[in-house]
Amino acid sequence: MNTKTIVAVAAILIVLGAGYALARPAQGGFWNNMMGGYGYGNGMMGNGGMMGNHVPGSGMMAGYGNGMMGAGGMMGNHVPGSGMMGGYGNGTMGIGMMGGYGNQCGAYAADNGANSNPITIDEAKKSVEQYLTTTGNNDLELAEVIQFDNHFYAGIKEKSTDKYAFELIVNKYTGAVGPEMGPNMMWNTKYGHMNIGETETTVTKEQAIENAQEYLDNALPGTKVSDADTFYGYFTMEVTKDGKIYGMLSVNSNTGAVWYHRWHGTFVKLLEVE
């Protein structure tokens, strides 16, 4: 299929999707139907929709699933697979839009390579610090490492602003480091795929927490959020249940949309870096 044909097909799909989104019964308004929302599979451009696909499935432009621009599709490839234009990439700070995988896919790889035992959280911390050294950006520092049963999560801050820069995943067997999928790639306006510079924040931290809790009350009753870390373009929060970390989610600082991180697995341990 040549480029002109692909563009034509994409245009038709967008028009059809828009008509479908606007014709649907309202469930939270236009933005929840067409562009996203809090649920899984709401709308044309939101979770599981034509262009969003924030949970596994098929979509046109994003997510993990198979679609024209999604993982395994033409342009997305946000998890291991094949695609035309990249995946995790080797752009800004290793989270660029158009590059190849490099070491990033290894962060999510399920096999244990040559190692038979998982690494420790301290070894994961060391891997992240070595990764940050390779970026050449001396303004970045590690803020925390969270161990889940699927992998390690790391939050990275800017020293000069005390604002969170981006999020990383560490393979629990090999120590391979790469950018976290989801909001870190698609909502991060400075370090992610949508590297458009800092935009105006229309959703406050307090509003983001309210949106997150509303989502959790419907999707995961009994879970809570109490605080949020501020990133460029979104907030990320730890979800707790019975006083313990249960998972993580993010809220877009422009639209208020909620994106739950379903890839971590069960919480094991937290290491805060001072």
DRENPA-542160 format. One record per residue (C-alpha): residue number from 1; residue in one letter; x negated, y negated, z. Coordinates in steps of 0.02 Angstrom, whole numbers, plus 32768, in hexadecimal, padded with zeros to 4 digits. Each point is the difference from the previous one (the first is absolute). Layout:
REM residues N
@resi NUM; resn a; c1 X; c2 Y; c3 Z
...
This chain:
REM residues 274
@resi 1; resn m; c1 8000; c2 8000; c3 8000
@resi 2; resn n; c1 7FB2; c2 7F5A; c3 7FCA
@resi 3; resn t; c1 7FFD; c2 7F61; c3 8068
@resi 4; resn k; c1 808F; c2 7FAA; c3 7FA3
@resi 5; resn t; c1 8071; c2 8096; c3 801B
@resi 6; resn i; c1 7FD5; c2 8007; c3 80B9
@resi 7; resn v; c1 8026; c2 7F47; c3 8016
@resi 8; resn a; c1 80A6; c2 8012; c3 7FA5
@resi 9; resn v; c1 8034; c2 8094; c3 806B
@resi 10; resn a; c1 7FCE; c2 7FA3; c3 809E
@resi 11; resn a; c1 8068; c2 7F68; c3 7FCD
@resi 12; resn i; c1 8099; c2 806D; c3 7FE0
@resi 13; resn l; c1 7FED; c2 8058; c3 80A7
@resi 14; resn i; c1 7FF2; c2 7F5B; c3 805C
@resi 15; resn v; c1 809E; c2 7FBB; c3 7FAE
@resi 16; resn l; c1 8061; c2 80A0; c3 8024
@resi 17; resn g; c1 7FC1; c2 8004; c3 80B2
@resi 18; resn a; c1 8030; c2 7F4B; c3 801D
@resi 19; resn g; c1 80B0; c2 8021; c3 7FC1
@resi 20; resn y; c1 800E; c2 8096; c3 8071
@resi 21; resn a; c1 7FC0; c2 7FA4; c3 8098
@resi 22; resn l; c1 8078; c2 7F6E; c3 7FE8
@resi 23; resn a; c1 8094; c2 8074; c3 7FE1
@resi 24; resn r; c1 7FE7; c2 8066; c3 809F
@resi 25; resn p; c1 806A; c2 7FE4; c3 809A
@resi 26; resn a; c1 7FA6; c2 7F86; c3 8071
@resi 27; resn q; c1 7F9C; c2 804F; c3 808D
@resi 28; resn g; c1 7FA0; c2 7F71; c3 804A
@resi 29; resn g; c1 8009; c2 7F88; c3 7F6E
@resi 30; resn f; c1 7FA3; c2 7FE5; c3 7F5E
@resi 31; resn w; c1 7F51; c2 8014; c3 8047
@resi 32; resn n; c1 802D; c2 80A1; c3 8056
@resi 33; resn n; c1 8050; c2 8045; c3 7F63
@resi 34; resn m; c1 7F8F; c2 7FC6; c3 7F74
@resi 35; resn m; c1 7F58; c2 7FD6; c3 804C
@resi 36; resn g; c1 7FEA; c2 806B; c3 809A
@resi 37; resn g; c1 8045; c2 8002; c3 80AE
@resi 38; resn y; c1 7FE6; c2 8068; c3 8098
@resi 39; resn g; c1 8039; c2 80AB; c3 7FC9
@resi 40; resn y; c1 7FB2; c2 808A; c3 7F9B
@resi 41; resn g; c1 8039; c2 7FF4; c3 7F4E
@resi 42; resn n; c1 805C; c2 7F5B; c3 8004
@resi 43; resn g; c1 8007; c2 7F9D; c3 7F61
@resi 44; resn m; c1 7FA8; c2 7FEA; c3 7F5C
@resi 45; resn m; c1 7F59; c2 7FC3; c3 8043
@resi 46; resn g; c1 8004; c2 8042; c3 80B2
@resi 47; resn n; c1 7FE5; c2 80A5; c3 8055
@resi 48; resn g; c1 8020; c2 808F; c3 7F8B
@resi 49; resn g; c1 8045; c2 7F8B; c3 7F7C
@resi 50; resn m; c1 7FC7; c2 7FDE; c3 7F50
@resi 51; resn m; c1 7F69; c2 7F96; c3 802C
@resi 52; resn g; c1 7FE3; c2 801D; c3 80B9
@resi 53; resn n; c1 7FF6; c2 80B7; c3 8032
@resi 54; resn h; c1 7FBC; c2 7FE4; c3 80AF
@resi 55; resn v; c1 8024; c2 80B3; c3 802D
@resi 56; resn p; c1 7FD3; c2 8099; c3 7F97
@resi 57; resn g; c1 8065; c2 8009; c3 7F61
@resi 58; resn s; c1 8007; c2 7FBE; c3 7F50
@resi 59; resn g; c1 7FF8; c2 7F4A; c3 7FD1
@resi 60; resn m; c1 7FC8; c2 7F8A; c3 7F7C
@resi 61; resn m; c1 7F7B; c2 7F94; c3 8050
@resi 62; resn a; c1 7FC9; c2 8032; c3 80AD
@resi 63; resn g; c1 8004; c2 8080; c3 808A
@resi 64; resn y; c1 7FBD; c2 80AE; c3 8007
@resi 65; resn g; c1 8073; c2 8055; c3 7F85
@resi 66; resn n; c1 7FFB; c2 8023; c3 7F48
@resi 67; resn g; c1 8037; c2 7F71; c3 7F92
@resi 68; resn m; c1 7FC5; c2 7F8E; c3 7F79
@resi 69; resn m; c1 7F97; c2 7F97; c3 8075
@resi 70; resn g; c1 8006; c2 8069; c3 809D
@resi 71; resn a; c1 7F8C; c2 8085; c3 8042
@resi 72; resn g; c1 7FDA; c2 807B; c3 7F78
@resi 73; resn g; c1 804A; c2 7F84; c3 7F86
@resi 74; resn m; c1 7FB8; c2 7F81; c3 7F8A
@resi 75; resn m; c1 7FC5; c2 7F75; c3 8072
@resi 76; resn g; c1 8017; c2 802A; c3 80B7
@resi 77; resn n; c1 7FA6; c2 8099; c3 8041
@resi 78; resn h; c1 800D; c2 7FCF; c3 80B7
@resi 79; resn v; c1 7FD8; c2 80B1; c3 8034
@resi 80; resn p; c1 7F90; c2 807E; c3 7FA7
@resi 81; resn g; c1 803D; c2 8020; c3 7F50
@resi 82; resn s; c1 7FE8; c2 7FC0; c3 7F51
@resi 83; resn g; c1 802E; c2 7F58; c3 7FB8
@resi 84; resn m; c1 7FCD; c2 7F7E; c3 7F85
@resi 85; resn m; c1 7FCB; c2 7F6E; c3 806A
@resi 86; resn g; c1 7FBA; c2 803B; c3 80A3
@resi 87; resn g; c1 803C; c2 801D; c3 80AE
@resi 88; resn y; c1 7FA0; c2 7FCA; c3 8096
@resi 89; resn g; c1 7F7B; c2 7FAE; c3 7F96
@resi 90; resn n; c1 7F5C; c2 7FAC; c3 8021
@resi 91; resn g; c1 8035; c2 7F4A; c3 7FF9
@resi 92; resn t; c1 8004; c2 7F83; c3 808F
@resi 93; resn m; c1 7FBB; c2 8057; c3 8099
@resi 94; resn g; c1 801D; c2 80A8; c3 7FAC
@resi 95; resn i; c1 80BC; c2 7FE2; c3 7FF5
@resi 96; resn g; c1 8007; c2 7FB9; c3 7F51
@resi 97; resn m; c1 808C; c2 8017; c3 7F83
@resi 98; resn m; c1 7FB0; c2 8047; c3 7F65
@resi 99; resn g; c1 7F6B; c2 8067; c3 8038
@resi 100; resn g; c1 7FE2; c2 80B9; c3 8012
@resi 101; resn y; c1 800C; c2 8069; c3 809C
@resi 102; resn g; c1 7F4D; c2 8002; c3 8039
@resi 103; resn n; c1 8002; c2 803B; c3 80B4
@resi 104; resn q; c1 80B3; c2 7FCB; c3 8022
@resi 105; resn c; c1 805B; c2 809F; c3 7FD1
@resi 106; resn g; c1 7F90; c2 8060; c3 8076
@resi 107; resn a; c1 8051; c2 7FA7; c3 8092
@resi 108; resn y; c1 80A4; c2 805A; c3 7FDB
@resi 109; resn a; c1 7FBA; c2 80A6; c3 7FC4
@resi 110; resn a; c1 804E; c2 8093; c3 805B
@resi 111; resn d; c1 7F6D; c2 8077; c3 7FF2
@resi 112; resn n; c1 7F72; c2 7FFC; c3 807D
@resi 113; resn g; c1 7F73; c2 8007; c3 7F83
@resi 114; resn a; c1 7F64; c2 804C; c3 804C
@resi 115; resn n; c1 8038; c2 7FDE; c3 80B2
@resi 116; resn s; c1 8066; c2 807B; c3 8065
@resi 117; resn n; c1 8025; c2 7F8E; c3 8093
@resi 118; resn p; c1 8051; c2 7F54; c3 8006
@resi 119; resn i; c1 7F91; c2 7F6B; c3 8029
@resi 120; resn t; c1 8018; c2 7F9F; c3 80A1
@resi 121; resn i; c1 804E; c2 7F55; c3 8010
@resi 122; resn d; c1 7F54; c2 7FB8; c3 8025
@resi 123; resn e; c1 7FBC; c2 804C; c3 7F60
@resi 124; resn a; c1 8094; c2 7FB6; c3 7FA2
@resi 125; resn k; c1 7FD5; c2 7F56; c3 804C
@resi 126; resn k; c1 7F4D; c2 8012; c3 7FC1
@resi 127; resn s; c1 803E; c2 802C; c3 7F51
@resi 128; resn v; c1 806C; c2 7F63; c3 7FFB
@resi 129; resn e; c1 7F71; c2 7F92; c3 803B
@resi 130; resn q; c1 7F90; c2 8047; c3 7F77
@resi 131; resn y; c1 808B; c2 7FE0; c3 7F81
@resi 132; resn l; c1 8010; c2 7F4B; c3 8038
@resi 133; resn t; c1 7F44; c2 7FEA; c3 7FEB
@resi 134; resn t; c1 800E; c2 8033; c3 7F49
@resi 135; resn t; c1 807F; c2 7F76; c3 7FDE
@resi 136; resn g; c1 7F7E; c2 7F79; c3 801E
@resi 137; resn n; c1 8081; c2 7F98; c3 805C
@resi 138; resn n; c1 7FB9; c2 7FD2; c3 80AA
@resi 139; resn d; c1 80A6; c2 7FB3; c3 8036
@resi 140; resn l; c1 8051; c2 80AB; c3 8013
@resi 141; resn e; c1 8004; c2 8065; c3 80A0
@resi 142; resn l; c1 8055; c2 809D; c3 803F
@resi 143; resn a; c1 808D; c2 7FDF; c3 807B
@resi 144; resn e; c1 8043; c2 80AD; c3 8027
@resi 145; resn v; c1 7FFF; c2 80B6; c3 7FCD
@resi 146; resn i; c1 8099; c2 806E; c3 8017
@resi 147; resn q; c1 7FF3; c2 80BC; c3 7FF1
@resi 148; resn f; c1 8095; c2 805B; c3 7FB4
@resi 149; resn d; c1 8007; c2 80B8; c3 7FD7
@resi 150; resn n; c1 7FF5; c2 7FDA; c3 7F44
@resi 151; resn h; c1 7F6F; c2 7F83; c3 8005
@resi 152; resn f; c1 7FBC; c2 7F66; c3 8059
@resi 153; resn y; c1 8047; c2 7F51; c3 7FE9
@resi 154; resn a; c1 7F94; c2 7F64; c3 8012
@resi 155; resn g; c1 8036; c2 7F4A; c3 800D
@resi 156; resn i; c1 7F83; c2 7F7F; c3 7FBD
@resi 157; resn k; c1 7FFA; c2 7F49; c3 8037
@resi 158; resn e; c1 7FB0; c2 7F60; c3 7FC2
@resi 159; resn k; c1 7F8B; c2 7FB8; c3 8083
@resi 160; resn s; c1 801A; c2 7F4D; c3 7FC7
@resi 161; resn t; c1 80BF; c2 8003; c3 8008
@resi 162; resn d; c1 8022; c2 808E; c3 807B
@resi 163; resn k; c1 8082; c2 8037; c3 7F80
@resi 164; resn y; c1 800D; c2 80B2; c3 7FC2
@resi 165; resn a; c1 7FB6; c2 8018; c3 7F53
@resi 166; resn f; c1 802C; c2 80B1; c3 7FCA
@resi 167; resn e; c1 801C; c2 80B3; c3 8039
@resi 168; resn l; c1 7F96; c2 809A; c3 7FDF
@resi 169; resn i; c1 8015; c2 80BD; c3 8008
@resi 170; resn v; c1 7F74; c2 8077; c3 8031
@resi 171; resn n; c1 7FFF; c2 80B7; c3 7FCD
@resi 172; resn k; c1 8001; c2 8066; c3 80A1
@resi 173; resn y; c1 7F86; c2 8081; c3 7FBC
@resi 174; resn t; c1 7F88; c2 7FA4; c3 7F8D
@resi 175; resn g; c1 8005; c2 7F4E; c3 8046
@resi 176; resn a; c1 8026; c2 7FBB; c3 7F51
@resi 177; resn v; c1 804B; c2 7F51; c3 800F
@resi 178; resn g; c1 807E; c2 7FAD; c3 7F8D
@resi 179; resn p; c1 808D; c2 7F7F; c3 8003
@resi 180; resn e; c1 80A5; c2 8033; c3 804B
@resi 181; resn m; c1 808F; c2 8017; c3 7F84
@resi 182; resn g; c1 80A4; c2 7FA2; c3 800D
@resi 183; resn p; c1 800B; c2 7F4C; c3 803E
@resi 184; resn n; c1 7F43; c2 7FF2; c3 800D
@resi 185; resn m; c1 7FF6; c2 8014; c3 7F43
@resi 186; resn m; c1 80A4; c2 7FB9; c3 7FC3
@resi 187; resn w; c1 8024; c2 7F72; c3 807B
@resi 188; resn n; c1 7F52; c2 7FC5; c3 802F
@resi 189; resn t; c1 7FEF; c2 7F59; c3 7FA4
@resi 190; resn k; c1 7F46; c2 7FED; c3 801F
@resi 191; resn y; c1 7FB1; c2 80AD; c3 8002
@resi 192; resn g; c1 8081; c2 806F; c3 7FAB
@resi 193; resn h; c1 803B; c2 8025; c3 7F4F
@resi 194; resn m; c1 8067; c2 7F60; c3 8002
@resi 195; resn n; c1 7F68; c2 7F93; c3 801F
@resi 196; resn i; c1 8058; c2 7F58; c3 7FE3
@resi 197; resn g; c1 7FBB; c2 7F9E; c3 8092
@resi 198; resn e; c1 805B; c2 7FD4; c3 80A0
@resi 199; resn t; c1 80B6; c2 7FD6; c3 7FE3
@resi 200; resn e; c1 807B; c2 7FA4; c3 806E
@resi 201; resn t; c1 8040; c2 8069; c3 808F
@resi 202; resn t; c1 80BC; c2 7FF4; c3 800F
@resi 203; resn v; c1 8016; c2 808A; c3 8082
@resi 204; resn t; c1 7FBD; c2 7FDF; c3 80AF
@resi 205; resn k; c1 7FB2; c2 8086; c3 806C
@resi 206; resn e; c1 809B; c2 7FFE; c3 806F
@resi 207; resn q; c1 8073; c2 8018; c3 7F6A
@resi 208; resn a; c1 7F92; c2 808B; c3 7FBF
@resi 209; resn i; c1 800C; c2 805B; c3 80A6
@resi 210; resn e; c1 80BE; c2 7FEB; c3 7FFE
@resi 211; resn n; c1 8009; c2 8047; c3 7F4F
@resi 212; resn a; c1 7F91; c2 8092; c3 8032
@resi 213; resn q; c1 8068; c2 8029; c3 8099
@resi 214; resn e; c1 80A2; c2 7FF6; c3 7F9B
@resi 215; resn y; c1 7FB6; c2 807B; c3 7F85
@resi 216; resn l; c1 7FC5; c2 8075; c3 808A
@resi 217; resn d; c1 80A9; c2 7FFC; c3 8059
@resi 218; resn n; c1 804D; c2 8045; c3 7F61
@resi 219; resn a; c1 7F77; c2 8071; c3 7FBE
@resi 220; resn l; c1 7FA6; c2 803C; c3 809E
@resi 221; resn p; c1 806D; c2 7FE3; c3 809A
@resi 222; resn g; c1 7F9D; c2 7FFC; c3 80A1
@resi 223; resn t; c1 7F65; c2 7FB0; c3 7FB3
@resi 224; resn k; c1 7FC8; c2 7F4E; c3 801F
@resi 225; resn v; c1 7F89; c2 7F77; c3 7FCA
@resi 226; resn s; c1 7FC4; c2 7F75; c3 8072
@resi 227; resn d; c1 7F74; c2 7FA3; c3 7FA6
@resi 228; resn a; c1 7FBB; c2 7FE8; c3 7F51
@resi 229; resn d; c1 7F56; c2 7FE7; c3 7FAF
@resi 230; resn t; c1 7FFF; c2 7F75; c3 7F7D
@resi 231; resn f; c1 7FB8; c2 802A; c3 7F55
@resi 232; resn y; c1 8000; c2 7F9D; c3 7F5D
@resi 233; resn g; c1 80B0; c2 8018; c3 7FBF
@resi 234; resn y; c1 8045; c2 8072; c3 8087
@resi 235; resn f; c1 7FFF; c2 8039; c3 80B5
@resi 236; resn t; c1 7FD3; c2 80AE; c3 803F
@resi 237; resn m; c1 8043; c2 8048; c3 80A3
@resi 238; resn e; c1 7FE8; c2 8099; c3 806A
@resi 239; resn v; c1 80A1; c2 8060; c3 801C
@resi 240; resn t; c1 8012; c2 804D; c3 80AD
@resi 241; resn k; c1 8071; c2 8083; c3 804C
@resi 242; resn d; c1 8007; c2 8029; c3 80BA
@resi 243; resn g; c1 7F6E; c2 7F89; c3 801B
@resi 244; resn k; c1 7F8C; c2 8055; c3 7F83
@resi 245; resn i; c1 7FCE; c2 7FD5; c3 7F4E
@resi 246; resn y; c1 8076; c2 8058; c3 7F88
@resi 247; resn g; c1 7FCF; c2 7FB3; c3 7F5A
@resi 248; resn m; c1 7FE8; c2 7F5C; c3 7FA2
@resi 249; resn l; c1 8063; c2 7F8E; c3 7F8E
@resi 250; resn s; c1 7FEA; c2 7F5B; c3 7FA4
@resi 251; resn v; c1 8072; c2 7F6C; c3 7FDB
@resi 252; resn n; c1 7FE9; c2 7F8F; c3 7F69
@resi 253; resn s; c1 7FE2; c2 7F4C; c3 803B
@resi 254; resn n; c1 805C; c2 7FB8; c3 7F6B
@resi 255; resn t; c1 8099; c2 8070; c3 7FE8
@resi 256; resn g; c1 800E; c2 8054; c3 80AB
@resi 257; resn a; c1 8006; c2 80AD; c3 7FB0
@resi 258; resn v; c1 7FC9; c2 8092; c3 806F
@resi 259; resn w; c1 7F89; c2 8089; c3 7FC6
@resi 260; resn y; c1 7FE6; c2 8095; c3 8076
@resi 261; resn h; c1 7F56; c2 8057; c3 7FF7
@resi 262; resn r; c1 8032; c2 80B5; c3 7FE7
@resi 263; resn w; c1 7F53; c2 8043; c3 7FD6
@resi 264; resn h; c1 7FAA; c2 7FFD; c3 80AA
@resi 265; resn g; c1 8049; c2 8094; c3 805C
@resi 266; resn t; c1 7FFF; c2 8010; c3 80BE
@resi 267; resn f; c1 7F9F; c2 7F86; c3 806D
@resi 268; resn v; c1 7F68; c2 8047; c3 805B
@resi 269; resn k; c1 7F91; c2 7F75; c3 8045
@resi 270; resn l; c1 7FDF; c2 7F44; c3 7FFB
@resi 271; resn l; c1 7F55; c2 7FAA; c3 8002
@resi 272; resn e; c1 8002; c2 7F43; c3 8010
@resi 273; resn v; c1 7F5F; c2 7FAD; c3 7FCA
@resi 274; resn e; c1 7FC1; c2 7F6A; c3 8061
